[in-house]
Each structure stands twice: as structure tokens, then as C-alpha cells.
Amino acid sequence: MVAVSTPEVADSEEETTAPSRAYPLLLIICGAIGFVSAMVLTIERIHLLQDPEAKLSCDISPFVACGPVMSSPAGALFGFPNPLLGIGGFAVVITVGAALLSGARFANWFKISFAVGTLLSAVFITWLQSQSLYVIGKLCPWCMLVWAITIPIVASTIVRTLADGSFGDRARSVGQRLAGFQISIIAIWYLIVIAAIGLRFYRDFALFWFGVAL
């Protein structure tokens, strides 16, 4: 006799093996937030070019302001405003997330390239954070929003790409171990950034909010 799978069994197997929607949704949501942030920064940069003395909407206090950050050399590292990189990069992130959500499967070379690209973005924003904190001495609200959404994109992409075997079997075992600590990795990363901001600007925060000089 030949065993025939019933529709109910086939459906349950499909549900069991169906890929998680969490990662694609993360890419779409975080990518959209990053894209909007980059667009706002680009528009603000245009305003600043039109009027160097203009007060931007994100210039909130003496130490929380976009203008000084965008007009600094670090704000145009490659000869053009950094937000243009964000517009292109986050558009790719949204596209990849939408493709995965619709059931697309990518070749290993693409998954590796995407993972390396997100890792390079993490290196770039870490450098920008150091410039903002210790060279420029200002905090850009929209930039910080970009920092915040880049962290889960990078951590999730690297862990996922390691765990699915794209980098090889040895990397797969590492990725599978890290998968259980993914939220912890993101939380620790956030805490490090928040601590760096707090240590650098705690006097400014105290003076601005409480009128107390520390």
C-alpha cells in the first residue's frame, strides 16, 4: 500500500516549517523608521545649506541639536551628507524585509553580503557616535533614532545569517547558540550606548533639566 498524506497533515507540516515573520517585520518597521529619519535629516540639511543661521526643528537645547552635527566634517564623511547613505541603505532593508515576508529565498552570497553590509553600518554608526559624543559634543535626536533602530537590525541579521549556515557549518553552531541570547545582545548594546551618552552629558542634562551644575 502507498501512504497518502491527508491535506490536514500537509497543512500542519507547512505551518511547522513556515519561516518566522518576526525578522522580516523587524526589517520593514525599523527600515521604515530609519528611512523617515534619514529623509528628515536630508531636508534639515537642505534648510541649513539655504540658511546657515537657521534654527532646525531638532535643535532642542545647547547640547541636543542636529545643526552642528550635520555641518561638521563627520556629517559628510564621503563628500556628501551622511543621511543620503541612510536613505539608500534603509530602502534596501525595507525591500529585503518585504521580500522575505512574501516568501522569497535568497542565495547565500546575497545573505552574506547583506549581513556584511549591516555590520559595516554598525561600524559606521559607532564611529559617528564617538564623533558626536567626544569631538562635536552634541546629540542629534534623529541620528540617535537611527542608532536605535540599526542595533536590532544588525544583531538580528548577523545571528540569523550565522545560524542558517550561510557562513558554513562552524558558524552555524555559533549562530544557533547566539540565537537564544539575541534579545540580551541587543539590550546590552543599548545599555552601552546609553551609558556612554550619560557619562558624557550628565552635567549638561542636570543643568538643563534641574538647573543644577555638577
GROMACS elastic network, one bead per residue, 0.5 to 0.9 nm:
[ bonds ]
;  ai    aj funct       b0    kb
    5     8     6  0.81315   500
    5     9     6  0.62903   500
    5    10     6  0.65279   500
    6     9     6  0.53731   500
    6    10     6  0.64141   500
    6    11     6  0.86976   500
    7    10     6  0.50812   500
    7    11     6  0.60056   500
    7    12     6  0.85657   500
    8    11     6  0.51714   500
    8    12     6  0.62377   500
    8    13     6  0.86870   500
    9    12     6  0.51657   500
    9    13     6  0.61981   500
    9    14     6  0.86684   500
   10    13     6  0.51330   500
   10    14     6  0.62519   500
   10    15     6  0.87004   500
   11    14     6  0.51307   500
   11    15     6  0.62784   500
   11    16     6  0.86850   500
   12    15     6  0.50539   500
   12    16     6  0.61788   500
   12    17     6  0.87233   500
   13    16     6  0.50272   500
   13    17     6  0.62283   500
   13    18     6  0.83675   500
   14    17     6  0.52451   500
   14    18     6  0.57284   500
   15    18     6  0.50817   500
   15    19     6  0.85911   500
   16    19     6  0.84875   500
   17    20     6  0.89991   500
   18    21     6  0.88440   500
   19    22     6  0.89609   500
   19   100     6  0.89572   500
   19   101     6  0.88605   500
   19   103     6  0.83531   500
   20    23     6  0.67817   500
   20    24     6  0.80396   500
   20   101     6  0.88024   500
   21    24     6  0.56011   500
   21    25     6  0.61251   500
   21    26     6  0.85529   500
   21   100     6  0.82860   500
   21   101     6  0.63457   500
   22    25     6  0.52426   500
   22    26     6  0.60490   500
   22    27     6  0.87501   500
   23    27     6  0.63140   500
   23    28     6  0.87116   500
   23    97     6  0.75296   500
   23   100     6  0.85880   500
   23   101     6  0.86559   500
   23   153     6  0.87417   500
   23   156     6  0.73836   500
   23   157     6  0.82696   500
   23   160     6  0.88193   500
   24    27     6  0.51135   500
   24    28     6  0.62259   500
   24    29     6  0.86466   500
   24    94     6  0.85520   500
   24    96     6  0.76152   500
   24    98     6  0.65659   500
   24    99     6  0.80957   500
   24   100     6  0.57958   500
   24   101     6  0.54877   500
   25    28     6  0.50299   500
   25    29     6  0.59701   500
   25    30     6  0.82657   500
   25    97     6  0.64669   500
   25    98     6  0.78921   500
   25   101     6  0.73366   500
   26    29     6  0.53474   500
   26    30     6  0.58123   500
   26    31     6  0.78670   500
   26    97     6  0.76032   500
   26   152     6  0.80655   500
   26   153     6  0.72298   500
   26   156     6  0.88411   500
   27    30     6  0.54284   500
   27    31     6  0.54451   500
   27    32     6  0.81734   500
   27    90     6  0.88643   500
   27    93     6  0.58796   500
   27    94     6  0.58896   500
   27    95     6  0.86143   500
   27    96     6  0.75079   500
   27    98     6  0.81544   500
   27   152     6  0.89284   500
   27   153     6  0.64449   500
   28    31     6  0.50859   500
   28    32     6  0.59542   500
   28    33     6  0.86279   500
   28    90     6  0.89911   500
   28    93     6  0.69051   500
   28    95     6  0.76315   500
   28    96     6  0.81101   500
   28    97     6  0.52305   500
   28    98     6  0.65660   500
   29    32     6  0.51876   500
   29    33     6  0.63358   500
   29    34     6  0.86447   500
   29    94     6  0.77359   500
   29    97     6  0.88664   500
   30    33     6  0.51094   500
   30    34     6  0.60851   500
   30    35     6  0.84762   500
   30    90     6  0.84021   500
   30    93     6  0.84916   500
   30    94     6  0.81604   500
   30   146     6  0.88951   500
   30   149     6  0.54240   500
   30   150     6  0.75119   500
   30   152     6  0.83033   500
   30   153     6  0.73015   500
   31    34     6  0.50487   500
   31    35     6  0.59629   500
   31    36     6  0.86011   500
   31    89     6  0.85282   500
   31    91     6  0.69200   500
   31    92     6  0.82433   500
   31    93     6  0.55477   500
   31    94     6  0.51571   500
   31    95     6  0.88832   500
   31    97     6  0.85189   500
   31   149     6  0.77131   500
   31   150     6  0.83998   500
   31   153     6  0.83457   500
   32    36     6  0.61777   500
   32    37     6  0.85226   500
   32    90     6  0.70411   500
   32    91     6  0.78330   500
   32    93     6  0.85659   500
   32    94     6  0.65895   500
   33    36     6  0.52845   500
   33    37     6  0.61624   500
   33    38     6  0.86339   500
   33    90     6  0.86177   500
   33   145     6  0.81278   500
   33   146     6  0.78078   500
   33   149     6  0.75023   500
   34    37     6  0.50310   500
   34    38     6  0.60921   500
   34    39     6  0.85527   500
   34    86     6  0.70742   500
   34    87     6  0.78402   500
   34    89     6  0.89948   500
   34    90     6  0.60881   500
   34    91     6  0.89287   500
   34   142     6  0.89362   500
   34   145     6  0.74167   500
   34   146     6  0.54277   500
   34   147     6  0.88458   500
   34   149     6  0.67722   500
   34   150     6  0.78443   500
   35    38     6  0.51408   500
   35    39     6  0.61690   500
   35    40     6  0.86783   500
   35    86     6  0.65109   500
   35    87     6  0.53086   500
   35    88     6  0.81783   500
   35    89     6  0.81999   500
   35    90     6  0.53194   500
   35    91     6  0.66633   500
   35    94     6  0.87757   500
   35   146     6  0.87612   500
   36    39     6  0.50245   500
   36    40     6  0.61851   500
   36    41     6  0.86152   500
   36    87     6  0.80687   500
   37    40     6  0.51542   500
   37    41     6  0.61934   500
   37    42     6  0.85844   500
   37    83     6  0.82901   500
   37    86     6  0.83768   500
   37    87     6  0.86118   500
   37   142     6  0.57348   500
   37   143     6  0.75948   500
   37   145     6  0.72730   500
   37   146     6  0.67718   500
   38    41     6  0.50839   500
   38    42     6  0.61061   500
   38    43     6  0.86680   500
   38    82     6  0.85038   500
   38    84     6  0.69575   500
   38    85     6  0.82203   500
   38    86     6  0.54274   500
   38    87     6  0.55838   500
   38    90     6  0.85895   500
   38   142     6  0.77931   500
   38   143     6  0.82631   500
   38   146     6  0.78696   500
   39    42     6  0.50308   500
   39    43     6  0.62394   500
   39    44     6  0.85964   500
   39    83     6  0.70698   500
   39    84     6  0.79716   500
   39    86     6  0.82550   500
   39    87     6  0.65678   500
   40    43     6  0.51286   500
   40    44     6  0.61245   500
   40    45     6  0.84946   500
   40    83     6  0.86478   500
   40   142     6  0.78846   500
   41    44     6  0.50084   500
   41    45     6  0.59990   500
   41    46     6  0.86340   500
   41    66     6  0.81500   500
   41    70     6  0.82668   500
   41    82     6  0.89835   500
   41    83     6  0.61539   500
   41    84     6  0.89468   500
   41   142     6  0.69637   500
   41   143     6  0.81411   500
   42    46     6  0.63153   500
   42    47     6  0.87532   500
   42    81     6  0.74467   500
   42    82     6  0.85035   500
   42    83     6  0.57461   500
   42    84     6  0.69375   500
   42    87     6  0.88797   500
   43    46     6  0.51005   500
   43    47     6  0.63842   500
   43    48     6  0.87083   500
   44    48     6  0.62140   500
   44    49     6  0.86950   500
   44    56     6  0.66017   500
   44    57     6  0.80121   500
   44    58     6  0.86767   500
   44    66     6  0.84020   500
   44    67     6  0.81634   500
   44    70     6  0.88723   500
   45    49     6  0.62612   500
   45    50     6  0.86902   500
   45    66     6  0.89824   500
   45    67     6  0.78277   500
   45    70     6  0.67815   500
   45    71     6  0.80374   500
   45    81     6  0.77522   500
   45    83     6  0.88744   500
   46    49     6  0.50482   500
   46    50     6  0.62566   500
   46    51     6  0.86249   500
   47    50     6  0.50877   500
   47    51     6  0.61088   500
   47    52     6  0.78991   500
   47    54     6  0.71826   500
   47    56     6  0.78862   500
   48    51     6  0.50551   500
   48    53     6  0.72478   500
   48    54     6  0.61152   500
   48    55     6  0.83293   500
   48    56     6  0.77956   500
   48    67     6  0.73059   500
   48    70     6  0.87785   500
   48    71     6  0.81392   500
   49    52     6  0.58148   500
   50    54     6  0.83720   500
   51    54     6  0.52828   500
   51    55     6  0.89914   500
   52    55     6  0.87261   500
   52    67     6  0.88385   500
   52    71     6  0.89867   500
   54    67     6  0.86489   500
   55    58     6  0.83284   500
   55    59     6  0.65035   500
   55    67     6  0.78341   500
   56    59     6  0.53118   500
   56    60     6  0.85715   500
   56    65     6  0.80127   500
   56    66     6  0.72799   500
   56    67     6  0.67538   500
   57    60     6  0.74630   500
   57    65     6  0.87537   500
   57    66     6  0.85110   500
   58    61     6  0.88906   500
   58    64     6  0.76739   500
   58    65     6  0.56954   500
   58    66     6  0.57209   500
   58    67     6  0.79865   500
   58   140     6  0.72183   500
   58   141     6  0.65118   500
   58   142     6  0.75695   500
   59    62     6  0.78366   500
   59    63     6  0.85947   500
   59    64     6  0.61798   500
   59    66     6  0.58258   500
   59    67     6  0.68718   500
   59   140     6  0.80574   500
   59   141     6  0.86292   500
   60    63     6  0.79813   500
   60    64     6  0.55098   500
   60    65     6  0.57994   500
   60    66     6  0.87278   500
   60   141     6  0.88600   500
   61    65     6  0.63857   500
   61   208     6  0.79965   500
   62    65     6  0.68712   500
   62   138     6  0.78586   500
   62   204     6  0.86636   500
   62   208     6  0.88296   500
   63   137     6  0.69511   500
   63   139     6  0.60487   500
   63   140     6  0.86493   500
   63   201     6  0.81968   500
   63   204     6  0.72350   500
   63   205     6  0.87694   500
   64   138     6  0.56789   500
   64   140     6  0.58541   500
   64   141     6  0.69591   500
   65    68     6  0.66779   500
   65    69     6  0.73370   500
   65   138     6  0.62298   500
   65   139     6  0.58188   500
   65   140     6  0.51350   500
   65   141     6  0.71608   500
   66    69     6  0.53066   500
   66    70     6  0.60704   500
   66    71     6  0.85483   500
   66   138     6  0.77684   500
   66   139     6  0.69957   500
   66   141     6  0.69694   500
   66   142     6  0.76453   500
   66   143     6  0.79949   500
   67    70     6  0.53244   500
   67    71     6  0.60754   500
   67    72     6  0.85199   500
   67   140     6  0.80418   500
   68    71     6  0.52524   500
   68    72     6  0.60526   500
   68    75     6  0.88837   500
   68   136     6  0.73293   500
   68   137     6  0.89596   500
   68   138     6  0.71318   500
   68   140     6  0.86256   500
   69    72     6  0.53451   500
   69    73     6  0.84748   500
   69    74     6  0.74725   500
   69    75     6  0.60540   500
   69   131     6  0.88175   500
   69   132     6  0.68119   500
   69   136     6  0.66274   500
   69   137     6  0.86240   500
   69   138     6  0.66745   500
   69   139     6  0.75811   500
   69   140     6  0.66812   500
   70    73     6  0.80310   500
   70    74     6  0.76003   500
   70    76     6  0.74272   500
   70    81     6  0.75322   500
   70    82     6  0.82403   500
   70   140     6  0.85755   500
   71    74     6  0.81106   500
   71    75     6  0.60734   500
   71    76     6  0.79247   500
   71    81     6  0.89463   500
   72    75     6  0.52614   500
   72    76     6  0.74257   500
   72   136     6  0.74779   500
   73    76     6  0.57174   500
   73    77     6  0.62992   500
   73    79     6  0.88781   500
   74    77     6  0.50965   500
   74    78     6  0.88642   500
   74    82     6  0.83302   500
   74   128     6  0.70619   500
   74   131     6  0.70224   500
   74   132     6  0.85411   500
   74   136     6  0.88134   500
   75    78     6  0.89241   500
   75    80     6  0.82208   500
   75    81     6  0.59685   500
   75    82     6  0.57321   500
   75    83     6  0.84094   500
   75   128     6  0.83431   500
   76    79     6  0.52939   500
   76    82     6  0.52351   500
   76    83     6  0.86340   500
   77    80     6  0.70033   500
   77    81     6  0.74931   500
   77    82     6  0.68434   500
   78    81     6  0.77947   500
   78    82     6  0.76729   500
   79    82     6  0.86664   500
   80    83     6  0.86715   500
   80    84     6  0.75564   500
   80    85     6  0.89086   500
   81    84     6  0.59432   500
   81    85     6  0.78152   500
   82    85     6  0.54425   500
   82    86     6  0.68855   500
   83    87     6  0.62879   500
   83    88     6  0.87821   500
   84    87     6  0.50981   500
   84    88     6  0.64733   500
   84    89     6  0.85153   500
   85    88     6  0.53395   500
   85    89     6  0.58856   500
   85    90     6  0.83734   500
   86    90     6  0.57069   500
   86    91     6  0.81013   500
   86   146     6  0.85504   500
   87    90     6  0.55850   500
   87    91     6  0.61019   500
   87    92     6  0.88064   500
   88    91     6  0.52148   500
   88    92     6  0.64985   500
   88    93     6  0.89209   500
   89    92     6  0.52562   500
   89    93     6  0.64475   500
   89    94     6  0.88908   500
   89   117     6  0.89133   500
   89   118     6  0.89844   500
   89   121     6  0.88340   500
   90    94     6  0.61415   500
   90    95     6  0.84805   500
   91    94     6  0.52107   500
   91    95     6  0.61976   500
   91    96     6  0.86964   500
   92    95     6  0.50457   500
   92    96     6  0.61344   500
   92    97     6  0.85543   500
   93    96     6  0.52441   500
   93    97     6  0.61781   500
   93    98     6  0.86485   500
   93   114     6  0.87555   500
   93   153     6  0.86651   500
   94    97     6  0.51223   500
   94    98     6  0.61291   500
   94    99     6  0.85697   500
   95    98     6  0.51480   500
   95    99     6  0.61004   500
   95   100     6  0.86186   500
   96    99     6  0.50943   500
   96   100     6  0.61673   500
   96   101     6  0.85441   500
   96   104     6  0.88985   500
   97   100     6  0.51981   500
   97   101     6  0.61027   500
   97   102     6  0.86770   500
   98   101     6  0.50398   500
   98   102     6  0.62628   500
   98   103     6  0.88269   500
   98   104     6  0.87799   500
   99   102     6  0.51874   500
   99   103     6  0.65228   500
   99   104     6  0.52960   500
   99   105     6  0.81809   500
  100   103     6  0.51318   500
  100   105     6  0.68254   500
  100   106     6  0.85296   500
  101   104     6  0.73085   500
  106   109     6  0.81992   500
  106   110     6  0.62398   500
  106   111     6  0.64923   500
  107   110     6  0.54424   500
  107   111     6  0.64903   500
  107   112     6  0.87676   500
  107   166     6  0.87381   500
  108   111     6  0.50768   500
  108   112     6  0.60132   500
  108   113     6  0.84175   500
  108   161     6  0.88905   500
  108   165     6  0.86553   500
  108   166     6  0.53185   500
  108   167     6  0.80849   500
  109   112     6  0.51513   500
  109   113     6  0.60341   500
  109   114     6  0.85645   500
  109   166     6  0.79163   500
  110   114     6  0.60421   500
  110   115     6  0.84974   500
  111   114     6  0.51004   500
  111   115     6  0.60910   500
  111   116     6  0.85548   500
  111   157     6  0.88490   500
  111   161     6  0.66718   500
  111   166     6  0.71095   500
  112   115     6  0.50885   500
  112   116     6  0.60771   500
  112   117     6  0.84342   500
  112   158     6  0.89363   500
  112   161     6  0.70320   500
  112   166     6  0.66716   500
  112   167     6  0.72092   500
  113   116     6  0.51425   500
  113   117     6  0.60023   500
  113   118     6  0.86552   500
  114   118     6  0.62527   500
  114   119     6  0.86113   500
  114   157     6  0.80828   500
  115   118     6  0.52157   500
  115   119     6  0.62128   500
  115   120     6  0.86948   500
  115   154     6  0.74853   500
  115   157     6  0.58299   500
  115   158     6  0.56042   500
  115   160     6  0.89939   500
  115   161     6  0.68210   500
  116   120     6  0.61657   500
  116   121     6  0.85993   500
  116   158     6  0.80713   500
  117   120     6  0.51398   500
  117   121     6  0.62810   500
  117   122     6  0.87637   500
  117   154     6  0.89548   500
  118   122     6  0.63338   500
  118   123     6  0.88033   500
  118   150     6  0.81421   500
  118   153     6  0.73605   500
  118   154     6  0.52714   500
  118   155     6  0.87644   500
  118   157     6  0.74945   500
  118   158     6  0.80082   500
  119   122     6  0.50410   500
  119   123     6  0.64365   500
  119   124     6  0.86929   500
  119   154     6  0.60906   500
  119   155     6  0.85416   500
  119   157     6  0.88134   500
  119   158     6  0.75860   500
  120   123     6  0.50046   500
  120   124     6  0.61548   500
  120   125     6  0.87071   500
  121   125     6  0.61554   500
  121   126     6  0.84568   500
  121   150     6  0.78087   500
  121   154     6  0.80206   500
  122   125     6  0.52710   500
  122   126     6  0.60494   500
  122   127     6  0.85838   500
  122   147     6  0.84953   500
  122   150     6  0.70676   500
  122   151     6  0.72218   500
  122   154     6  0.67996   500
  123   126     6  0.51617   500
  123   127     6  0.62960   500
  123   128     6  0.87054   500
  124   127     6  0.51877   500
  124   128     6  0.62405   500
  124   129     6  0.86281   500
  125   129     6  0.59583   500
  125   130     6  0.85685   500
  125   143     6  0.89839   500
  125   146     6  0.85151   500
  125   147     6  0.65236   500
  125   150     6  0.83744   500
  126   130     6  0.63625   500
  126   131     6  0.87091   500
  126   147     6  0.83849   500
  127   130     6  0.51414   500
  127   131     6  0.62975   500
  127   132     6  0.86322   500
  128   132     6  0.60195   500
  128   133     6  0.85121   500
  129   132     6  0.50496   500
  129   133     6  0.60331   500
  129   134     6  0.83478   500
  129   139     6  0.89271   500
  129   143     6  0.89376   500
  129   144     6  0.85560   500
  129   147     6  0.83253   500
  129   193     6  0.84622   500
  130   133     6  0.52152   500
  130   134     6  0.57070   500
  130   135     6  0.72373   500
  130   136     6  0.89506   500
  131   134     6  0.55243   500
  131   136     6  0.59629   500
  131   137     6  0.77838   500
  132   135     6  0.60213   500
  132   136     6  0.50219   500
  132   137     6  0.55985   500
  132   138     6  0.56473   500
  132   139     6  0.62576   500
  132   140     6  0.79842   500
  133   136     6  0.64471   500
  133   138     6  0.63952   500
  133   139     6  0.71706   500
  133   196     6  0.80965   500
  133   197     6  0.70073   500
  133   200     6  0.66709   500
  133   201     6  0.83165   500
  134   137     6  0.56009   500
  134   138     6  0.86337   500
  134   200     6  0.77970   500
  135   138     6  0.85623   500
  136   139     6  0.85970   500
  137   200     6  0.85209   500
  137   201     6  0.86340   500
  139   143     6  0.78690   500
  139   144     6  0.74925   500
  139   197     6  0.87154   500
  140   143     6  0.51201   500
  140   144     6  0.61605   500
  140   145     6  0.87411   500
  141   144     6  0.51070   500
  141   145     6  0.63455   500
  141   146     6  0.88061   500
  142   145     6  0.50136   500
  142   146     6  0.64007   500
  142   147     6  0.87273   500
  143   146     6  0.50541   500
  143   147     6  0.62975   500
  143   148     6  0.86951   500
  144   148     6  0.61447   500
  144   149     6  0.88280   500
  145   148     6  0.50006   500
  145   149     6  0.64316   500
  145   150     6  0.85642   500
  146   149     6  0.54450   500
  146   150     6  0.60139   500
  146   151     6  0.87605   500
  147   150     6  0.52576   500
  147   151     6  0.64850   500
  148   151     6  0.57838   500
  148   152     6  0.76978   500
  148   190     6  0.75845   500
  149   152     6  0.60106   500
  149   153     6  0.66329   500
  149   154     6  0.89434   500
  150   153     6  0.51412   500
  150   154     6  0.60827   500
  150   155     6  0.85801   500
  151   154     6  0.53399   500
  151   155     6  0.61364   500
  151   156     6  0.84769   500
  151   186     6  0.66103   500
  151   189     6  0.74056   500
  151   190     6  0.77737   500
  152   155     6  0.51487   500
  152   156     6  0.57742   500
  152   157     6  0.81735   500
  152   182     6  0.89111   500
  152   183     6  0.85549   500
  152   186     6  0.60304   500
  153   156     6  0.54692   500
  153   157     6  0.59805   500
  153   158     6  0.85385   500
  154   157     6  0.52456   500
  154   158     6  0.60676   500
  154   159     6  0.85391   500
  155   158     6  0.54214   500
  155   159     6  0.61769   500
  155   160     6  0.84709   500
  155   182     6  0.70462   500
  155   183     6  0.88354   500
  155   185     6  0.72987   500
  155   186     6  0.66035   500
  156   159     6  0.53372   500
  156   160     6  0.59166   500
  156   161     6  0.84390   500
  156   179     6  0.84659   500
  156   182     6  0.68894   500
  156   183     6  0.88257   500
  156   186     6  0.85860   500
  157   160     6  0.51559   500
  157   161     6  0.59612   500
  157   162     6  0.84645   500
  158   161     6  0.52605   500
  158   162     6  0.61343   500
  158   163     6  0.85382   500
  158   175     6  0.80985   500
  159   162     6  0.52194   500
  159   163     6  0.60386   500
  159   164     6  0.86750   500
  159   174     6  0.84972   500
  159   175     6  0.51664   500
  159   176     6  0.76953   500
  159   178     6  0.64340   500
  159   179     6  0.60936   500
  159   182     6  0.73756   500
  160   163     6  0.50783   500
  160   164     6  0.61479   500
  160   165     6  0.88606   500
  160   175     6  0.67838   500
  160   176     6  0.82698   500
  160   179     6  0.73657   500
  161   164     6  0.54028   500
  161   165     6  0.67508   500
  161   166     6  0.58930   500
  161   167     6  0.72378   500
  161   171     6  0.89277   500
  161   172     6  0.81843   500
  161   175     6  0.75109   500
  162   165     6  0.56705   500
  162   166     6  0.62673   500
  162   167     6  0.59332   500
  162   168     6  0.78472   500
  162   169     6  0.88232   500
  162   170     6  0.88865   500
  162   171     6  0.53621   500
  162   172     6  0.50689   500
  162   173     6  0.79115   500
  162   174     6  0.69553   500
  162   176     6  0.75340   500
  162   178     6  0.89959   500
  163   166     6  0.77495   500
  163   167     6  0.85801   500
  163   169     6  0.88299   500
  163   171     6  0.69946   500
  163   173     6  0.66324   500
  163   174     6  0.70168   500
  163   177     6  0.82071   500
  163   178     6  0.82454   500
  163   179     6  0.74092   500
  164   167     6  0.81771   500
  164   168     6  0.86634   500
  164   169     6  0.89156   500
  164   171     6  0.88488   500
  164   172     6  0.60713   500
  164   175     6  0.77238   500
  164   176     6  0.81964   500
  165   169     6  0.56549   500
  165   170     6  0.81426   500
  165   171     6  0.66082   500
  165   173     6  0.83206   500
  165   175     6  0.83241   500
  166   169     6  0.81980   500
  166   171     6  0.81345   500
  166   172     6  0.76505   500
  167   170     6  0.79398   500
  167   171     6  0.57382   500
  167   172     6  0.70990   500
  168   171     6  0.54478   500
  168   172     6  0.61825   500
  169   173     6  0.66276   500
  169   174     6  0.89191   500
  170   173     6  0.55698   500
  170   174     6  0.67377   500
  170   175     6  0.88756   500
  171   174     6  0.50713   500
  171   175     6  0.60880   500
  171   176     6  0.85838   500
  172   175     6  0.50526   500
  172   176     6  0.60941   500
  172   177     6  0.86341   500
  173   176     6  0.51105   500
  173   177     6  0.62945   500
  173   178     6  0.86694   500
  174   177     6  0.52353   500
  174   178     6  0.62369   500
  174   179     6  0.86415   500
  175   179     6  0.59845   500
  176   179     6  0.51250   500
  176   180     6  0.73546   500
  177   180     6  0.61545   500
  177   181     6  0.75760   500
  178   181     6  0.51877   500
  178   182     6  0.61575   500
  178   185     6  0.86176   500
  179   182     6  0.51979   500
  179   183     6  0.85558   500
  180   183     6  0.78444   500
  180   184     6  0.85441   500
  181   184     6  0.51325   500
  181   185     6  0.61278   500
  181   186     6  0.87620   500
  182   185     6  0.51161   500
  182   186     6  0.63946   500
  182   187     6  0.86690   500
  183   186     6  0.51661   500
  183   187     6  0.61016   500
  183   188     6  0.86008   500
  184   188     6  0.60236   500
  184   189     6  0.84353   500
  185   188     6  0.52637   500
  185   189     6  0.61344   500
  185   190     6  0.86601   500
  186   189     6  0.50888   500
  186   190     6  0.62363   500
  186   191     6  0.86842   500
  187   190     6  0.51125   500
  187   191     6  0.62181   500
  187   192     6  0.87425   500
  188   192     6  0.62208   500
  188   193     6  0.87468   500
  189   192     6  0.52271   500
  189   193     6  0.64516   500
  189   194     6  0.87082   500
  190   193     6  0.52503   500
  190   194     6  0.60981   500
  190   195     6  0.84712   500
  191   194     6  0.50557   500
  191   195     6  0.58999   500
  191   196     6  0.84704   500
  192   195     6  0.51188   500
  192   196     6  0.61636   500
  192   197     6  0.86944   500
  193   196     6  0.51106   500
  193   197     6  0.62773   500
  193   198     6  0.85936   500
  194   197     6  0.51147   500
  194   198     6  0.60406   500
  194   199     6  0.85702   500
  195   199     6  0.60070   500
  195   200     6  0.84691   500
  196   199     6  0.52792   500
  196   200     6  0.61956   500
  196   201     6  0.86175   500
  197   200     6  0.52310   500
  197   201     6  0.59982   500
  197   202     6  0.78307   500
  198   201     6  0.53421   500
  198   202     6  0.51018   500
  198   203     6  0.87998   500
  198   205     6  0.84696   500
  199   202     6  0.57656   500
  199   203     6  0.85701   500
  200   203     6  0.79410   500
  200   204     6  0.86418   500
  201   204     6  0.51493   500
  201   205     6  0.61186   500
  201   206     6  0.85915   500
  202   205     6  0.50583   500
  202   206     6  0.60961   500
  202   207     6  0.85855   500
  202   214     6  0.83107   500
  203   206     6  0.51544   500
  203   207     6  0.61640   500
  203   208     6  0.85264   500
  203   212     6  0.82191   500
  203   213     6  0.64815   500
  203   214     6  0.54596   500
  204   207     6  0.51572   500
  204   208     6  0.59497   500
  204   209     6  0.84389   500
  204   213     6  0.80006   500
  204   214     6  0.85732   500
  205   208     6  0.51624   500
  205   209     6  0.58914   500
  205   210     6  0.78697   500
  205   211     6  0.89454   500
  205   212     6  0.89986   500
  206   209     6  0.55040   500
  206   210     6  0.53702   500
  206   211     6  0.64249   500
  206   212     6  0.55219   500
  206   213     6  0.66030   500
  206   214     6  0.71430   500
  207   210     6  0.55858   500
  207   213     6  0.52373   500
  207   214     6  0.76126   500
  208   211     6  0.57078   500
  208   212     6  0.78244   500
  209   212     6  0.80577   500
  210   213     6  0.86706   500
